[in-house]
């Protein structure tokens, strides 16, 4: 019994101790702050996916613009080709009409041919467009990112849309040409179309110029304006292709120069160190940084992510709080996007970056609303809009931050300027060996990463240029071939008069060259307009592209178009050689 009482007392003691332990644990649990939960999708958790998503947005923006211009130039090719096809069938059309076939039956034959060709071309184009081109572009990005292989499923909607556009363009040209020819009588249609009459041109009235031209130059000018429709079609076709090529080169330059402007003109620091502000105060951090021999100068700052918004739009931003706002110009070049003056981070207002101001429709003097992570929504007066080309930033003084949010800034980063000839890798190893630092991000590394991302656009630009060049070749060859076909008897007559093959080719080449040069001049002007339109259309929210069109884009656009024209003339030279002089004896009758 005594043993049982002792055991019972021991049990009660253990129970009381356990209850005290549980009560203490409950108090500790109550003292624990509510944990913060963070939910990320793969685009937020993985830099590869988020970066790839931004690049995909660029490609998507470009894809919305360029096809429209390709379709317009391709429609021009369809118009000239189908119109010429119907005109060459004048005799057959006249025969059908004389035999009693209705105009609808006759036009239906050519419409069926045009629709069949357009459908076949669309199917081939869709197959290439959905399988080959996406894989070429994706393979370039796959080098940069750790992402899975691309899946290119068949898109029936794309095929139907391409088919409808192709059939409408081709059949409209055929229908127009058929209606025009069917207005004539069968007797007129069964005779070949007579050559177009020559007329006096406006230049003949300018004696100062006209009298100084030699005979062949005068003939060339008259021939150009004798076939006005083909002349202007050549100009439009060449101008469109030149504009596309210029835009392709200009777009690459506009995107690539972002890195130079952002990391050389705007960001002046060498690197940004990530600080262990949880275990060390700002004085300790500053002393540690200043004690490193390779550091020339530095400045602590706080960077906090958040959302800037207006009534209908919101954008991700980083709020930068420099410890010494008066020294901000040593690390970030704050230049006004409105008037080009230097800006300072002053009390009573904030400075926001250019693209953020554009997206939220803000300017100096307006109010921007910001919701930082872990803080309530606050409003700030805008004291200036600074130039910036990548990401969105808001700059505020420490005093303003403390007065608005009721707490002092926690400096979690530091701008670092290194002394000359400092090896960045060795400095990085030395820095992260200290407990005060988590790591450092060098500006040069960020710049190279951005340039690598931009370099992946090379494949897209080259693809655009090749397609535009191929279109230019088709346009030039098509119109030049029609020019020769319509003037076979004239060219044969020239040969009878004693022109050698080279002289005969030059007789035609002059007209092609002048049409091409005029088209190139028009295309360079159109290219500047198209480039600006494409740049502002293809911009993503976090990036501001360079709107300037570099001079060598004009040069390369003109030279490539001239190269295609030279190839076309070289190919047509052999066709001109095959024209028999007997053709000159054949009568229209």
URLIN-V645767 format. One record per residue. N is the residue number from 1. PHI is phi in whole degrees, 0 to 359 (* if undefined). OMEGA is omega in degrees with one decimal (none if undefined). D_LAST is the distance of its C-alpha to the last C-alpha in Angstrom with 2 decimals. Layout:
N PHI OMEGA D_LAST
N PHI OMEGA D_LAST
//
This chain:
1 * 177.5 142.68
2 298 177.4 142.95
3 296 179.4 140.05
4 294 179.1 137.96
5 296 179.2 138.68
6 296 178.8 137.66
7 295 -179.8 134.41
8 294 178.4 133.75
9 296 178.5 134.35
10 296 178.8 132.08
11 297 179.4 129.39
12 297 178.6 129.77
13 295 178.0 129.53
14 296 179.7 126.33
15 295 178.7 124.90
16 296 179.0 125.79
17 295 179.0 124.25
18 295 179.6 121.05
19 295 177.4 120.93
20 297 179.8 121.41
21 295 178.6 118.63
22 296 179.5 116.30
23 297 177.4 117.19
24 295 178.9 116.52
25 295 178.3 113.17
26 297 178.6 112.28
27 296 177.4 113.10
28 297 179.4 110.94
29 294 178.7 108.10
30 293 -179.5 108.44
31 283 180.0 108.30
32 289 179.0 104.98
33 290 178.8 102.05
34 298 -177.6 99.30
35 293 177.0 96.80
36 264 -179.9 93.24
37 255 179.8 90.52
38 238 179.9 87.11
39 242 -178.5 84.11
40 235 168.8 81.10
41 267 -173.7 77.87
42 293 179.5 76.19
43 286 178.8 74.12
44 272 -176.0 77.35
45 280 -176.9 79.50
46 248 177.9 77.07
47 293 178.5 75.58
48 298 -177.1 72.80
49 291 -179.0 71.61
50 294 178.1 72.01
51 293 179.1 70.18
52 296 178.5 67.42
53 298 177.1 67.12
54 297 178.0 66.63
55 294 179.0 63.95
56 296 176.9 62.23
57 295 177.2 62.18
58 298 -179.2 60.36
59 297 -179.7 57.70
60 297 178.8 57.43
61 295 178.4 56.95
62 295 -177.3 54.19
63 293 178.9 52.51
64 280 -172.5 52.36
65 256 -170.6 50.36
66 298 -178.7 47.90
67 304 -179.9 45.95
68 299 -177.6 44.83
69 286 175.0 43.09
70 297 179.8 41.60
71 296 -179.9 40.18
72 297 179.3 38.63
73 291 178.4 36.88
74 296 176.9 35.87
75 296 176.0 34.46
76 297 178.4 32.25
77 298 178.8 30.96
78 298 -178.9 30.33
79 299 -178.2 28.49
80 291 -177.5 26.03
81 292 -177.9 25.63
82 291 177.3 25.23
83 297 179.0 22.90
84 295 179.6 20.61
85 299 -179.8 20.94
86 292 -179.7 19.89
87 295 177.6 16.88
88 289 -179.7 15.72
89 263 -177.9 16.26
90 304 -177.0 13.96
91 297 178.8 12.20
92 295 178.9 15.75
93 298 178.0 17.20
94 297 179.2 14.88
95 294 177.4 15.81
96 302 -178.0 19.44
97 294 179.1 19.49
98 294 179.4 18.18
99 282 174.9 20.90
100 103 177.2 23.48
101 290 179.0 24.35
102 286 178.6 25.98
103 299 179.8 25.02
104 295 179.4 28.28
105 295 -178.8 27.54
106 293 -179.8 24.14
107 295 179.7 25.67
108 299 178.8 28.68
109 299 -177.8 26.83
110 284 176.2 25.81
111 294 177.7 29.19
112 296 179.0 30.96
113 298 -178.0 29.16
114 295 -179.4 30.03
115 294 178.6 33.59
116 295 179.2 34.17
117 296 -179.7 33.15
118 294 -179.9 35.25
119 293 179.6 38.18
120 297 178.3 38.21
121 298 179.5 38.01
122 294 -179.9 40.78
123 297 178.4 43.02
124 296 -179.9 42.69
125 297 178.7 43.26
126 294 178.8 46.30
127 298 178.6 47.75
128 292 -176.2 47.45
129 294 -177.4 48.60
130 270 -175.5 51.63
131 247 -171.5 52.79
132 278 -175.9 51.80
133 300 179.2 51.71
134 300 -178.4 55.03
135 289 177.1 56.80
136 296 -178.7 55.60
137 293 -177.0 56.89
138 294 -179.7 60.05
139 298 177.6 60.94
140 293 179.1 61.20
141 286 -178.4 63.62
142 294 176.3 65.51
143 291 -175.0 66.67
144 273 -170.1 68.41
145 240 175.6 69.89
146 269 -175.4 72.02
147 230 -176.7 69.87
148 289 179.0 68.86
149 295 -177.4 65.53
150 282 173.8 62.64
151 249 -177.6 61.62
152 242 -179.0 57.91
153 288 177.5 57.72
154 289 -178.5 54.50
155 246 -178.6 53.59
156 301 -178.5 51.71
157 297 179.6 51.46
158 297 -179.0 49.66
159 295 -179.7 47.17
160 296 -179.7 46.49
161 297 178.1 46.07
162 298 -179.6 43.68
163 296 -178.8 41.71
164 297 -179.3 41.51
165 296 -179.0 40.41
166 296 -178.7 37.74
167 295 179.8 36.34
168 297 -179.4 36.38
169 299 -175.4 34.58
170 288 -177.1 31.87
171 291 177.0 31.37
172 297 178.4 31.46
173 296 179.4 28.48
174 294 -179.0 26.53
175 297 178.0 27.62
176 299 -178.9 26.64
177 293 -179.8 23.09
178 295 179.4 22.78
179 300 179.7 24.21
180 296 -178.5 21.85
181 286 -175.9 18.69
182 290 175.8 20.32
183 289 -178.9 20.80
184 277 177.8 17.18
185 283 179.0 16.20
186 305 -178.9 14.73
187 295 177.5 11.72
188 285 -177.8 11.08
189 290 -177.4 12.07
190 282 173.1 9.89
191 260 176.9 6.80
192 302 179.9 7.65
193 292 -178.3 10.15
194 292 177.6 9.62
195 300 -179.7 12.46
196 288 -179.0 15.71
197 290 174.7 16.96
198 281 -179.5 20.01
199 223 174.2 23.27
200 291 -178.8 26.78
201 255 -177.0 29.06
202 298 -177.5 32.68
203 296 179.8 33.98
204 296 -179.9 32.91
205 280 178.0 35.66
206 264 -173.2 38.23
207 299 -176.9 38.71
208 301 179.6 41.45
209 268 -173.9 39.11
210 300 -176.7 35.71
211 291 -179.8 37.13
212 265 177.5 38.64
213 274 176.1 35.43
214 280 -173.4 33.81
215 298 -177.6 30.17
216 294 177.4 29.06
217 295 178.1 31.12
218 295 178.6 29.44
219 296 -179.9 25.96
220 297 179.5 27.27
221 297 -179.5 28.72
222 294 179.5 25.59
223 294 179.2 23.49
224 300 -177.6 26.21
225 274 174.8 26.20
226 285 177.8 22.44
227 249 -173.3 22.36
228 298 -176.7 25.60
229 300 -179.5 25.45
230 292 179.3 25.28
231 299 -178.4 27.80
232 287 175.4 30.31
233 294 177.1 29.88
234 297 179.3 30.70
235 299 -178.4 33.70
236 295 -179.3 34.94
237 296 179.7 34.55
238 293 179.4 36.25
239 298 179.5 38.87
240 297 -179.6 39.75
241 291 177.4 40.22
242 298 179.1 42.18
243 298 179.1 44.36
244 295 -179.8 45.14
245 294 178.3 46.12
246 301 -179.6 48.26
247 295 178.3 49.90
248 300 178.1 50.71
249 294 -178.7 52.54
250 295 179.6 54.09
251 295 178.4 55.39
252 299 180.0 57.13
253 295 -177.1 58.77
254 298 -179.3 59.80
255 279 -175.1 61.58
256 292 -177.7 63.05
257 286 176.5 64.62
258 301 -178.2 66.68
259 299 -179.5 69.12
260 297 -177.3 69.56
261 291 -176.5 70.08
262 287 -172.1 72.35
263 265 176.1 74.49
264 245 -177.3 74.66
265 269 -176.7 74.40
266 266 179.6 75.99
267 274 -177.8 78.35
268 256 -178.1 80.71
269 285 176.7 83.29
270 267 -179.2 83.37
271 195 177.1 84.31
272 236 179.8 85.82
273 270 176.9 89.00
274 267 -170.8 89.88
275 260 174.2 93.56
276 269 -175.2 96.31
277 284 178.8 97.38
278 285 -175.6 99.25
279 255 -176.9 101.97
280 228 177.8 102.02
281 276 -172.8 102.24
282 295 179.1 100.07
283 295 177.9 102.80
284 297 -179.2 103.08
285 295 179.9 99.30
286 296 179.9 99.05
287 297 -178.9 101.93
288 293 -179.8 100.42
289 295 -178.2 97.03
290 293 -179.3 98.67
291 279 -179.7 100.78
292 279 -172.2 97.76
293 296 -175.1 97.38
294 284 -177.3 93.57
295 277 177.6 93.06
296 277 177.0 92.49
297 203 -178.1 92.50
298 204 176.3 92.02
299 207 178.1 92.11
300 288 175.1 92.85
301 205 173.2 90.60
302 248 175.2 90.15
303 238 -178.8 86.77
304 231 179.2 86.51
305 277 179.2 83.48
306 189 -178.6 82.69
307 233 171.5 80.16
308 259 -173.4 79.03
309 214 167.4 77.66
310 234 -174.1 76.70
311 295 -173.3 76.15
312 232 -173.2 73.05
313 222 173.3 72.66
314 218 -176.8 74.91
315 220 175.7 74.65
316 287 -178.9 76.83
317 224 169.8 78.75
318 241 177.9 81.45
319 269 -178.1 84.24
320 257 178.3 85.61
321 242 179.0 89.18
322 283 -179.5 90.07
323 293 178.7 93.79
324 237 -175.8 93.44
325 302 -179.0 90.55
326 293 179.6 91.19
327 260 -175.8 90.16
328 300 -178.3 86.98
329 296 177.5 84.82
330 284 -173.8 86.08
331 240 177.2 84.39
332 227 -178.3 81.51
333 276 -178.7 79.59
334 268 -179.4 79.47
335 244 -178.0 76.91
336 297 176.2 75.87
337 282 -176.8 72.30
338 268 -177.7 72.48
339 224 176.9 73.57
340 81 180.0 74.11
341 279 177.9 77.90
342 283 -178.6 80.42
343 251 176.0 81.95
344 232 176.4 85.48
345 281 -174.8 86.86
346 242 178.0 89.36
347 293 176.5 91.79
348 94 -179.5 90.73
349 202 178.6 87.03
350 238 173.5 84.69
351 248 177.4 81.59
352 245 -176.9 78.57
353 273 -167.1 75.45
354 297 -176.1 72.03
355 293 176.9 70.02
356 298 178.7 72.90
357 298 -179.6 72.98
358 292 -177.2 69.23
359 292 -178.9 69.35
360 266 179.2 72.40
361 56 -178.2 71.21
362 240 176.4 74.34
363 211 180.0 75.27
364 302 -178.2 78.40
365 100 177.1 81.02
366 282 178.8 79.84
367 244 177.7 81.82
368 249 179.9 80.84
369 259 -175.1 82.41
370 230 173.7 83.35
371 239 178.7 84.93
372 282 177.4 86.32
373 300 179.2 87.27
374 82 -179.7 90.84
375 229 177.2 91.02
376 282 -179.0 90.42
377 290 -179.2 87.48
378 227 179.3 87.98
379 242 -178.1 86.16
380 224 173.7 85.82
381 279 -177.7 84.75
382 271 179.3 81.91
383 265 179.4 82.95
384 180 176.9 79.73
385 241 -174.6 76.43
386 260 176.2 76.06
387 293 178.5 73.03
388 195 -173.0 72.64
389 242 -179.0 69.78
390 217 -179.9 71.21
391 68 -177.4 73.52
392 242 -179.0 75.47
393 227 171.4 78.86
394 232 -177.8 81.52
395 251 -176.2 84.19
396 217 179.3 87.62
397 282 178.0 91.06
398 299 -179.3 93.99
399 296 179.2 96.03
400 294 179.3 93.30
401 298 -179.1 92.78
402 293 -178.3 96.53
403 290 -178.6 96.89
404 279 -173.5 93.96
405 261 175.7 94.65
406 72 178.0 98.41
407 209 179.1 98.57
408 286 177.5 98.28
409 296 173.8 95.21
410 256 -172.6 95.59
411 283 -176.3 94.03
412 258 -179.7 92.21
413 222 176.6 89.97
414 211 170.6 90.29
415 290 -179.5 87.90
416 233 169.4 88.60
417 246 -177.6 87.87
418 265 174.5 88.68
419 288 -177.6 89.90
420 298 176.6 87.62
421 65 175.8 87.13
422 279 177.3 88.45
423 280 -174.0 87.25
424 294 -178.9 85.96
425 295 179.4 86.63
426 293 177.6 90.24
427 295 179.7 90.76
428 297 178.9 89.42
429 298 179.5 91.82
430 293 -176.1 94.70
431 293 -174.8 93.84
432 285 174.9 93.55
433 285 178.5 96.81
434 267 -179.4 98.57
435 291 -177.5 99.44
436 287 -174.2 98.36
437 233 174.7 94.65
438 269 -178.3 92.36
439 169 179.8 89.47
440 213 176.5 87.07
441 245 -179.5 83.34
442 274 -180.0 81.94
443 299 -179.0 79.13
444 297 178.0 77.38
445 294 177.9 77.33
446 297 179.4 75.84
447 296 179.4 73.22
448 295 177.8 72.28
449 298 178.7 72.08
450 293 179.3 69.79
451 295 177.2 67.58
452 298 177.5 67.40
453 296 179.8 66.22
454 291 -180.0 63.57
455 299 178.3 62.48
456 293 176.4 61.54
457 284 179.6 58.71
458 304 -178.6 57.10
459 298 -179.7 55.46
460 292 -179.6 54.00
461 296 178.7 52.77
462 298 178.3 51.26
463 298 178.3 49.61
464 297 -177.7 48.13
465 293 178.8 46.96
466 296 179.0 45.40
467 295 178.3 43.58
468 294 177.2 42.43
469 296 176.8 41.37
470 298 177.3 39.42
471 295 177.8 37.74
472 297 179.0 36.96
473 298 -180.0 35.42
474 297 -179.6 33.22
475 297 -178.5 32.11
476 296 -178.4 31.39
477 294 -177.9 29.61
478 299 -177.6 27.53
479 289 178.0 26.34
480 293 178.3 25.93
481 295 176.4 23.94
482 296 178.6 21.56
483 302 -179.3 21.37
484 288 -177.2 20.36
485 299 -178.9 17.88
486 288 -172.6 15.94
487 236 -178.2 16.02
488 299 -178.4 15.49
489 294 178.3 13.11
490 296 -179.8 15.60
491 294 178.2 18.53
492 297 178.3 17.29
493 296 177.5 16.94
494 299 178.1 20.47
495 296 178.0 21.72
496 299 -178.7 20.44
497 287 174.4 22.38
498 110 177.6 25.49
499 288 173.8 26.09
500 286 -178.2 28.31
501 301 179.3 27.92
502 296 179.2 30.62
503 291 178.0 29.14
504 295 178.2 25.70
505 296 179.6 27.54
506 299 178.8 29.64
507 301 178.7 26.61
508 276 -176.9 25.80
509 300 -178.8 29.48
510 302 -178.9 30.47
511 294 179.1 28.42
512 298 -177.0 29.77
513 293 179.7 33.26
514 296 178.4 33.36
515 299 -179.7 32.13
516 294 -179.4 34.74
517 297 177.6 37.51
518 296 178.0 36.95
519 298 179.0 36.93
520 295 179.4 40.14
521 299 177.8 41.87
522 296 -179.2 41.06
523 295 178.5 42.10
524 293 176.9 45.44
525 292 179.1 46.26
526 295 179.5 45.18
527 297 178.4 47.15
528 296 179.6 50.33
529 292 -179.1 49.99
530 296 179.8 49.07
531 300 179.8 51.96
532 299 -179.1 54.45
533 295 -179.2 53.25
534 293 -178.4 53.45
535 297 -178.3 56.87
536 288 179.2 58.48
537 281 -173.8 56.93
538 271 177.9 57.99
539 295 171.0 61.56
540 265 -171.6 64.34
541 297 -173.5 67.51
542 270 -172.5 69.70
543 228 173.8 67.42
544 244 -177.2 66.05
545 282 175.2 63.01
546 282 -176.5 62.42
547 277 -178.2 59.77
548 285 176.2 59.10
549 265 -174.2 55.80
550 291 -173.6 56.68
551 295 -175.5 54.83
552 287 173.5 53.84
553 293 175.2 51.85
554 297 -176.2 49.46
555 297 -178.9 49.36
556 294 177.5 48.78
557 299 179.7 46.11
558 291 -177.9 44.17
559 294 179.4 44.71
560 296 178.4 43.69
561 295 176.3 40.44
562 296 178.7 39.72
563 296 177.4 40.60
564 295 177.8 38.10
565 297 178.6 35.41
566 296 178.9 36.41
567 297 178.8 36.17
568 298 179.8 32.68
569 297 178.7 31.53
570 295 178.6 33.27
571 294 -177.6 31.51
572 288 178.5 28.05
573 301 -179.7 28.84
574 290 176.3 28.63
575 289 177.7 25.25
576 294 179.2 23.97
577 295 -177.0 25.55
578 278 179.6 23.54
579 292 -176.6 20.11
580 275 179.8 19.02
581 294 177.8 18.11
582 296 179.4 15.57
583 303 -178.1 13.32
584 291 -178.2 13.04
585 272 -178.0 11.37
586 283 -177.7 8.39
587 269 174.9 5.18
588 298 -179.6 3.79
589 294 none 0.00
//
